[in-house]
Amino acid sequence: MNWSQLWTILWLRWRLTRNQFSRGGAINATIGIFFTIIGFAVGAAGGLAGLLAGIFALANVSGWTILKVWDVITGAFLFLWILGIVSEVQRSETIDIGRLMHLPISLKNVFLINYIASHLNMTLILFVPGMIGLCLGLVLGRGLAMVFMLPLVIGFIFMITAWTYCLRGWLVRLMVNERRRRAIIAIVTLIVILLSQLPYIFTNVLHNHKWNRPAAFPETGNNTAISQTLLLAHEVVPLLWVSNGAMTLTAGNVLPAILGAAGMLLIGGLGIRRAYRATVRFYQGQAPRLGSTSLTTGRSGQATAAVTTAKPEKKKITRNKANLLERTIPGVPEEASASASAFFLCFIRSPEVKMALAMNILMPLIFGVVLLVRHPSDVGNIAKSFIAAGVVAFTLLGTGRFLYNQFGYDRSGFRTLVLLPVARKHILLGKNIALMPMTLGVGLIFLVLVKFALDVPIIIILAAFLQLLTAFFLLCITGNLFSVFFPYRIAIGSLKSTKIAPLTGFLVFLTQLMFPILMLPIFFPPALGSLFSAIGWIPLAAGNLLFSILILAIVGICYRVSLNGLGGLMQRREKEILRVVTQEVE
């Protein structure tokens, strides 16, 4: 390693950081320095707290307790670390290697500086001092054998940062295409949300299970126990080697800690080696092994890569678009059918819409897993009818954000709708129909889950599906009204609204409060069915189905009548809608 070059690169990094602070102004620089000092102070406090906890709180506890403590620490660290990946993949390198390719300088030094600088984040500042302090506290509180915790923690941090840097570089290469970039960010966000719910699922699924604790680590005063399966997972999964090493060190066995530290250092070395080779290939214009995009050197090469990879996809999309737009929906006017097909294509190709719809799927699915595992066995048909209606309302909770602002996602594309020689009621009808397959499909999936989880009669499930249609039409009526009167622009690539008027913001909040009131009609059929069943006039399930058909017919007529009036209202306000949704106010 050329130390003079390394110090020069460090000086360059310092100058770049100083220039960033100076360009931001004195106030921004002061705020940045203040929060940096606060972060380091919190890290130092965490190190002291870890030291004291190791000396006093964990000095005489069992190995099982030590394992649980380190599981919580590593789990919290990994959770916050994954949250940071969403923002990290959108950041550029600390020092642009492409600008240094023509200089007689070692790229390894630049790569090393970029690797270290990219991981100087708040997660490491908060956790690493606390973990090191806890290791030293365990050494002072439990004996010299716990000193092997230090290489375990260092190996864990190195393994995580190395493979994160490798993954980040791979994602950056995939995100040369702007549309693919937004899709990747949406997917990563959904993964983070799903991982954040895993503790909830784990707690509820395993709540009633009893595990057998191994005899090597008995613990008094605790009725729960750990199974051999969990112990095996701690021995096999690298992310759990820190906890496993800490537990075995309390019993005087240092071999798992030594092997775990060596294994994590080896895994981290493989990750950093792969990241370096991929980085060199990227800046030298060679095709990366991960991904199929061929790159050429420089900015123009990146643009060429985006075009060459997009050509076959464009042909395929165009062919599918033509086939879909040529189809008609039975019973729907041709103009509305074509509009619905076009809007549906926009939905399935928009990353932010897919992210929101996936959220609408994930949350009921999470609760559905718990319901399948811990369902009550003594639920009567009356309760089952209301539960099915409640599932319908819960499923539609996330659909309102699209129906109450149907033109905000069009942005500049709304100009096309203004110029179309189509009745505006057909545009509103097309917007509603475009959301129907996804909404009804998700609702039907969860009704099937409820049917098998609670053994709900098929007639009640059929009535609940009719209630799903009723709720969807109710949302369409109110959504069309709010979309015409109070539109607002949604930022590209996200679900965040731009700066909106205070009245519009208040009404957006009001629509969330109105949702339970709007869903009241779907609870009328099970309530009336229960009432007539108690009187003895009609069976519960049959009454639920009969009143579901009746209310669906009434709401369907109201929806059809509302299209004429709201279509005319949209035509009178389309210039105002165009101004709002096309104005970029961030």
Secondary structure, DSSP 8 states (H G I E B T S, - for coil): --HHHHHHHHHHHHHHHHHHHHHTHHHHHHHHHHHHHHHHHHHHHHHHHHHHIIIIISSS--HHHHHHHHHHHHHHHHHHHHHHHHHHTTS--SS-GGGGTTSS--HHHHHHHHHHHHT-SHHHHHHHHHHHHHHHHHHHHH-GGGGGHHHHHHHHHHHHHHHHHHHHHHHHHHTTSHHHHHHHHHHHHHHHHHHHHHHHHHHHHTTT------TTS--TT------HHHHHHHHH-GGGHHHHHHHHHHTT--HHHHHHHHHHHHHHHHHHHHHHHHHHHHHTT---SSSS----SHHHHHHHHHHHHHHHHHHHHHHHHHHHHT---TTS-HHHHHHHHHHHHHHHH-HHHHHHHHHHHHHHHHHHHHHHHS--S---HHHHHHHHHHHHHHHGGGTHHHHTTTTTTTGGGHHHHHH--S-HHHHHHHHHHHHHHHHHHHHHHHHHHHHHHHT--HHHHHHHHHHHHHHHHHHHHHHHHHHHHS---B-TTSS-B-S--HHHHHHHHHHHHHHHHHTGGGGHHHHHHHHHHHHTSS-HHHHHHHHHHHHHHHHHHHHHHHHHHHHHHHHHHHHHHHHHHH----
